[in-house]
Amino acid sequence: MKIDIQSIHFDADQKLIEFIKAKSEKLKHFYHGHLDLMVFLRLEKSKEHENKLIEMKLMVNGQVLFVEHQSKTFESALDMAIDSLVSQLKKFKEKLQQS
């Protein structure tokens, strides 16, 4: 699986990048074909505490699955985003098996 991580308007530390890569490996358990993942990390200019935004695009079999989550930390936003992607990936796999 190819993983591309981009932090927008800030530099993500290596610990966060490794955390994202480790969590993203979970996706391979739900689909055994080729996966390309793009991860975008953003800090929203907001007075709210939940200013960490993560967007994920998963390219699978010519389709794009997309999720976006915002939270107090990138780690918690990533957990929610991965769970959403797993759900979408399961549905995608079911559609493939039905056709």
SEKEFI-908310 format. One record per atom (N, C-alpha, C): atom name; x, y, z. Coordinates in nm, 2 decimals. Atoms other than C-alpha are relative to their C-alpha. Example, Ala and Ser with C-alpha at 12.3 -4.5 7.8 and 13.67 -1.06 7.14 Angstrom:
BEGIN
N, 0.09, -0.12, 0.00
CA, 1.23, -0.45, 0.78
C, 0.09, 0.12, 0.00
N, -0.09, -0.11, 0.00
CA, 1.37, -0.11, 0.71
C, -0.08, 0.11, 0.08
# end
This chain:
BEGIN
N, 0.09, -0.12, 0.00
CA, 0.00, 0.00, 0.00
C, 0.09, 0.12, 0.00
N, -0.07, -0.12, 0.01
CA, 0.13, 0.34, -0.10
C, -0.07, 0.11, 0.09
N, 0.05, -0.11, -0.09
CA, 0.08, 0.62, 0.16
C, 0.07, 0.13, -0.02
N, -0.06, -0.14, 0.02
CA, 0.13, 0.99, 0.08
C, -0.06, 0.09, 0.11
N, 0.05, -0.08, -0.11
CA, 0.10, 1.22, 0.38
C, 0.05, 0.15, -0.03
N, -0.03, -0.14, 0.02
CA, 0.09, 1.60, 0.34
C, -0.06, 0.08, 0.11
N, 0.05, -0.09, -0.11
CA, 0.07, 1.85, 0.62
C, 0.00, 0.14, -0.06
N, 0.03, -0.13, 0.07
CA, -0.07, 2.19, 0.50
C, 0.02, 0.11, 0.10
N, -0.04, -0.12, -0.08
CA, 0.09, 2.51, 0.65
C, 0.06, -0.04, 0.13
N, -0.07, 0.03, -0.12
CA, 0.28, 2.32, 0.92
C, 0.08, -0.13, -0.04
N, -0.08, 0.12, 0.02
CA, 0.54, 2.05, 0.95
C, -0.03, -0.11, 0.10
N, 0.04, 0.11, -0.10
CA, 0.42, 1.72, 1.10
C, 0.12, -0.07, 0.05
N, -0.11, 0.07, -0.06
CA, 0.66, 1.55, 1.33
C, 0.00, -0.15, -0.04
N, -0.02, 0.13, 0.05
CA, 0.80, 1.21, 1.25
C, -0.09, -0.10, 0.08
N, 0.08, 0.09, -0.08
CA, 0.61, 1.05, 1.54
C, -0.15, -0.01, -0.05
N, 0.14, 0.00, 0.06
CA, 0.27, 1.16, 1.39
C, 0.00, -0.07, -0.13
N, 0.00, 0.06, 0.13
CA, 0.37, 1.04, 1.05
C, 0.01, -0.15, 0.02
N, -0.01, 0.14, -0.02
CA, 0.47, 0.70, 1.18
C, -0.13, -0.06, 0.06
N, 0.13, 0.04, -0.06
CA, 0.14, 0.68, 1.38
C, -0.10, -0.02, -0.11
N, 0.10, 0.01, 0.12
CA, -0.06, 0.75, 1.06
C, 0.03, -0.12, -0.08
N, -0.03, 0.11, 0.08
CA, 0.13, 0.49, 0.87
C, -0.04, -0.13, 0.07
N, 0.04, 0.13, -0.07
CA, 0.08, 0.22, 1.14
C, -0.15, -0.02, 0.00
N, 0.15, 0.01, 0.00
CA, -0.29, 0.29, 1.17
C, -0.06, -0.03, -0.13
N, 0.05, 0.02, 0.13
CA, -0.34, 0.30, 0.80
C, 0.02, -0.15, -0.05
N, -0.02, 0.13, 0.03
CA, -0.20, -0.05, 0.77
C, -0.12, -0.09, 0.02
N, 0.13, 0.07, -0.04
CA, -0.53, -0.17, 0.92
C, -0.08, -0.02, -0.12
N, 0.08, 0.00, 0.12
CA, -0.69, -0.10, 0.58
C, 0.03, -0.12, -0.08
N, -0.04, 0.12, 0.09
CA, -0.50, -0.39, 0.41
C, -0.07, -0.12, 0.05
N, 0.07, 0.12, -0.05
CA, -0.69, -0.64, 0.63
C, -0.14, -0.01, -0.06
N, 0.14, 0.00, 0.05
CA, -1.02, -0.54, 0.46
C, -0.01, -0.01, -0.15
N, 0.00, 0.01, 0.14
CA, -0.91, -0.54, 0.10
C, 0.14, -0.04, -0.04
N, -0.13, 0.06, 0.03
CA, -0.63, -0.75, -0.05
C, 0.05, 0.05, -0.14
N, -0.05, -0.06, 0.13
CA, -0.59, -0.55, -0.38
C, 0.09, 0.11, 0.03
N, -0.09, -0.11, -0.01
CA, -0.37, -0.25, -0.45
C, -0.08, 0.12, 0.06
N, 0.06, -0.11, -0.06
CA, -0.45, 0.05, -0.23
C, 0.10, 0.12, 0.00
N, -0.08, -0.12, -0.01
CA, -0.32, 0.41, -0.26
C, -0.07, 0.09, 0.10
N, 0.07, -0.08, -0.10
CA, -0.39, 0.64, 0.04
C, 0.07, 0.14, 0.00
N, -0.05, -0.14, -0.02
CA, -0.35, 1.02, 0.05
C, -0.06, 0.06, 0.13
N, 0.04, -0.06, -0.13
CA, -0.36, 1.19, 0.39
C, 0.04, 0.14, 0.00
N, -0.02, -0.14, -0.01
CA, -0.40, 1.56, 0.43
C, -0.03, 0.05, 0.15
N, 0.01, -0.05, -0.14
CA, -0.34, 1.72, 0.78
C, -0.01, 0.15, -0.01
N, 0.01, -0.14, 0.00
CA, -0.46, 2.07, 0.84
C, -0.03, 0.05, 0.14
N, 0.03, -0.07, -0.13
CA, -0.47, 2.31, 1.14
C, -0.10, 0.11, -0.04
N, 0.10, -0.10, 0.03
CA, -0.79, 2.51, 1.12
C, 0.02, 0.13, 0.08
N, -0.02, -0.13, -0.08
CA, -0.76, 2.88, 1.22
C, -0.14, 0.03, 0.06
N, 0.13, -0.01, -0.07
CA, -1.04, 2.87, 1.47
C, 0.03, 0.01, 0.15
N, -0.02, -0.01, -0.15
CA, -1.09, 2.95, 1.84
C, -0.05, -0.13, 0.07
N, 0.05, 0.12, -0.06
CA, -1.25, 2.61, 1.89
C, 0.12, -0.09, 0.03
N, -0.10, 0.10, -0.04
CA, -1.05, 2.33, 2.06
C, 0.02, -0.11, -0.11
N, -0.01, 0.10, 0.10
CA, -1.12, 2.09, 1.78
C, 0.04, 0.06, -0.14
N, -0.05, -0.07, 0.12
CA, -0.90, 2.25, 1.52
C, 0.09, -0.08, -0.09
N, -0.08, 0.09, 0.08
CA, -0.72, 1.95, 1.38
C, -0.08, -0.08, -0.10
N, 0.08, 0.06, 0.11
CA, -0.86, 1.83, 1.05
C, 0.09, -0.10, -0.08
N, -0.07, 0.10, 0.08
CA, -0.76, 1.51, 0.87
C, -0.10, -0.04, -0.12
N, 0.07, 0.04, 0.11
CA, -0.88, 1.43, 0.52
C, 0.08, -0.12, -0.06
N, -0.07, 0.12, 0.06
CA, -0.81, 1.08, 0.36
C, -0.07, -0.04, -0.12
N, 0.06, 0.05, 0.13
CA, -0.86, 0.97, 0.00
C, 0.07, -0.14, -0.02
N, -0.05, 0.13, 0.03
CA, -0.83, 0.60, -0.06
C, -0.04, -0.04, -0.14
N, 0.02, 0.04, 0.14
CA, -0.79, 0.49, -0.42
C, 0.00, -0.15, 0.00
N, 0.01, 0.15, 0.00
CA, -0.91, 0.13, -0.46
C, -0.08, -0.04, -0.13
N, 0.06, 0.05, 0.12
CA, -0.99, -0.04, -0.79
C, -0.07, 0.10, -0.09
N, 0.06, -0.11, 0.08
CA, -1.05, 0.28, -0.98
C, -0.10, 0.09, 0.06
N, 0.09, -0.08, -0.08
CA, -1.27, 0.43, -0.71
C, 0.07, 0.08, 0.10
N, -0.06, -0.08, -0.10
CA, -1.20, 0.70, -0.46
C, -0.10, 0.00, 0.12
N, 0.07, -0.01, -0.13
CA, -1.32, 0.67, -0.10
C, 0.05, 0.11, 0.08
N, -0.04, -0.12, -0.07
CA, -1.31, 0.99, 0.10
C, -0.06, 0.02, 0.14
N, 0.05, -0.03, -0.14
CA, -1.34, 1.08, 0.47
C, 0.07, 0.13, 0.04
N, -0.05, -0.12, -0.06
CA, -1.29, 1.39, 0.67
C, -0.04, 0.01, 0.14
N, 0.04, -0.01, -0.14
CA, -1.28, 1.43, 1.04
C, 0.08, 0.10, 0.07
N, -0.06, -0.10, -0.08
CA, -1.20, 1.70, 1.29
C, -0.01, -0.03, 0.14
N, 0.00, 0.03, -0.14
CA, -1.10, 1.67, 1.65
C, 0.10, 0.09, 0.07
N, -0.10, -0.07, -0.08
CA, -0.88, 1.80, 1.93
C, 0.14, -0.04, -0.03
N, -0.13, 0.05, 0.04
CA, -0.59, 1.59, 1.82
C, 0.00, -0.07, -0.13
N, -0.01, 0.07, 0.13
CA, -0.47, 1.44, 1.49
C, -0.03, -0.15, 0.03
N, 0.01, 0.14, -0.03
CA, -0.46, 1.10, 1.66
C, -0.15, -0.04, 0.01
N, 0.14, 0.03, -0.01
CA, -0.83, 1.10, 1.75
C, -0.07, 0.02, -0.13
N, 0.06, -0.02, 0.13
CA, -0.93, 1.24, 1.42
C, 0.04, -0.11, -0.10
N, -0.04, 0.11, 0.08
CA, -0.73, 0.97, 1.25
C, -0.07, -0.13, 0.03
N, 0.08, 0.11, -0.05
CA, -0.90, 0.70, 1.46
C, -0.14, 0.00, -0.06
N, 0.14, -0.01, 0.05
CA, -1.24, 0.82, 1.35
C, 0.00, -0.02, -0.16
N, -0.01, 0.00, 0.15
CA, -1.13, 0.86, 0.98
C, 0.03, -0.15, -0.04
N, -0.03, 0.14, 0.04
CA, -0.98, 0.50, 0.97
C, -0.12, -0.08, 0.02
N, 0.12, 0.08, -0.02
CA, -1.30, 0.36, 1.12
C, -0.10, 0.02, -0.12
N, 0.09, -0.03, 0.11
CA, -1.50, 0.54, 0.85
C, 0.04, -0.06, -0.13
N, -0.06, 0.06, 0.12
CA, -1.27, 0.42, 0.57
C, -0.02, -0.15, 0.00
N, 0.02, 0.15, -0.01
CA, -1.30, 0.06, 0.70
C, -0.14, -0.03, -0.04
N, 0.15, 0.02, 0.03
CA, -1.68, 0.09, 0.68
C, -0.02, 0.01, -0.15
N, 0.02, -0.02, 0.14
CA, -1.67, 0.23, 0.33
C, 0.07, -0.11, -0.08
N, -0.07, 0.10, 0.07
CA, -1.42, -0.03, 0.22
C, -0.07, -0.13, 0.01
N, 0.09, 0.12, -0.01
CA, -1.64, -0.31, 0.35
C, -0.11, 0.00, -0.09
N, 0.11, -0.01, 0.09
CA, -1.93, -0.18, 0.16
C, 0.04, -0.01, -0.15
N, -0.05, 0.01, 0.13
CA, -1.72, -0.14, -0.15
C, 0.03, -0.14, -0.04
N, -0.03, 0.14, 0.02
CA, -1.60, -0.50, -0.12
C, -0.13, -0.08, -0.02
N, 0.13, 0.07, 0.02
CA, -1.96, -0.62, -0.08
C, -0.06, 0.02, -0.14
N, 0.05, -0.03, 0.13
CA, -2.06, -0.44, -0.40
C, 0.07, -0.07, -0.11
N, -0.08, 0.07, 0.10
CA, -1.78, -0.60, -0.59
C, -0.03, -0.15, 0.00
N, 0.04, 0.15, -0.01
CA, -1.88, -0.95, -0.47
C, -0.13, -0.02, -0.06
N, 0.13, 0.01, 0.05
CA, -2.24, -0.89, -0.57
C, -0.01, 0.01, -0.15
N, 0.01, -0.01, 0.15
CA, -2.16, -0.80, -0.93
C, 0.08, -0.10, -0.07
# end
